[in-house]
Amino acid sequence: MTYVLTWLALMILLALTCASSYFPMGPWNTIANMGISCAKALLIAIFFMHLKNAGALLRIAAFTGLVFLAILFGLSWTDYATRQISPAPWQDPAA
């Protein structure tokens, strides 16, 4: 029964994700979709990956994966944030 309820919650969150693309929320659309995706990832980690009743070593391994993912996103963001917009060599710089 737990798997069915989890699946139902994931389907509702999926419908919310699809429905949010039809509402003009501006930059809040990205924030809302990131929140929904985090909720879906949390449901999958707790119920399908059995982290709710897992031992300490498995929880540490899952947490370590999240830390490395955060490091990856952080380093990618620093690369993106320090880039300057420069036109291609064949484009007019004044354009």
C-alpha positions as CSV (number, residue, x, y, z in Angstrom):
1,M,0.0,0.0,0.0
2,T,2.9,2.4,0.7
3,Y,4.3,1.9,-2.8
4,V,0.9,2.7,-4.3
5,L,0.5,5.9,-2.2
6,T,4.1,6.9,-3.1
7,W,3.4,6.3,-6.8
8,L,0.2,8.3,-6.5
9,A,2.1,11.2,-4.9
10,L,4.7,11.1,-7.6
11,M,2.0,11.2,-10.3
12,I,0.3,14.2,-8.6
13,L,3.7,16.0,-8.5
14,L,4.3,15.1,-12.1
15,A,0.9,16.6,-13.0
16,L,1.8,19.8,-11.0
17,T,5.1,20.0,-12.9
18,C,3.3,19.8,-16.3
19,A,0.6,22.2,-15.2
20,S,3.1,24.8,-14.0
21,S,4.3,25.2,-17.6
22,Y,0.9,26.7,-18.5
23,F,1.0,29.4,-15.8
24,P,3.1,32.5,-16.5
25,M,4.9,32.8,-13.2
26,G,8.1,34.3,-14.5
27,P,11.2,33.4,-12.5
28,W,9.0,31.7,-9.9
29,N,8.3,28.9,-12.3
30,T,11.8,27.7,-12.0
31,I,11.7,27.9,-8.2
32,A,8.4,26.0,-8.1
33,N,9.6,23.3,-10.4
34,M,12.8,22.9,-8.4
35,G,10.8,22.5,-5.2
36,I,8.5,19.9,-6.9
37,S,11.5,18.0,-8.2
38,C,13.1,18.0,-4.7
39,A,9.9,16.6,-3.2
40,K,9.9,13.8,-5.9
41,A,13.5,13.0,-5.2
42,L,12.9,12.9,-1.5
43,L,9.9,10.5,-2.0
44,I,12.1,8.2,-4.2
45,A,15.0,8.2,-1.7
46,I,12.8,7.5,1.3
47,F,10.5,4.9,0.0
48,F,12.0,3.3,-3.1
49,M,15.6,3.4,-2.0
50,H,14.5,2.3,1.6
51,L,16.6,5.0,3.3
52,K,13.9,5.4,5.9
53,N,14.9,2.1,7.6
54,A,18.5,1.9,6.3
55,G,21.6,1.6,8.4
56,A,23.9,4.5,9.1
57,L,26.5,3.5,6.5
58,L,23.9,3.6,3.7
59,R,22.6,6.9,4.9
60,I,26.1,8.3,4.9
61,A,26.7,7.0,1.4
62,A,23.5,8.7,0.2
63,F,24.4,12.0,2.0
64,T,27.9,11.9,0.5
65,G,26.4,11.6,-3.0
66,L,24.3,14.7,-2.3
67,V,27.3,16.6,-1.1
68,F,29.3,15.7,-4.2
69,L,26.3,16.8,-6.4
70,A,26.2,20.1,-4.5
71,I,29.9,20.6,-5.1
72,L,29.4,19.8,-8.8
73,F,26.6,22.3,-9.1
74,G,28.6,24.9,-7.1
75,L,31.7,24.6,-9.3
76,S,29.5,24.7,-12.5
77,W,27.8,27.9,-11.2
78,T,31.2,29.6,-10.5
79,D,32.3,28.8,-14.0
80,Y,29.0,30.1,-15.4
81,A,29.1,33.2,-13.2
82,T,32.6,34.3,-14.2
83,R,32.1,34.1,-18.0
84,Q,31.8,37.3,-20.0
85,I,29.5,37.6,-22.9
86,S,31.6,38.0,-26.0
87,P,30.4,37.9,-29.6
88,A,31.5,35.2,-32.0
89,P,34.4,36.2,-34.3
90,W,32.1,36.5,-37.3
91,Q,29.5,38.7,-35.6
92,D,29.6,42.5,-35.5
93,P,30.6,43.6,-31.9
94,A,28.2,46.5,-32.0
95,A,25.2,44.3,-32.5
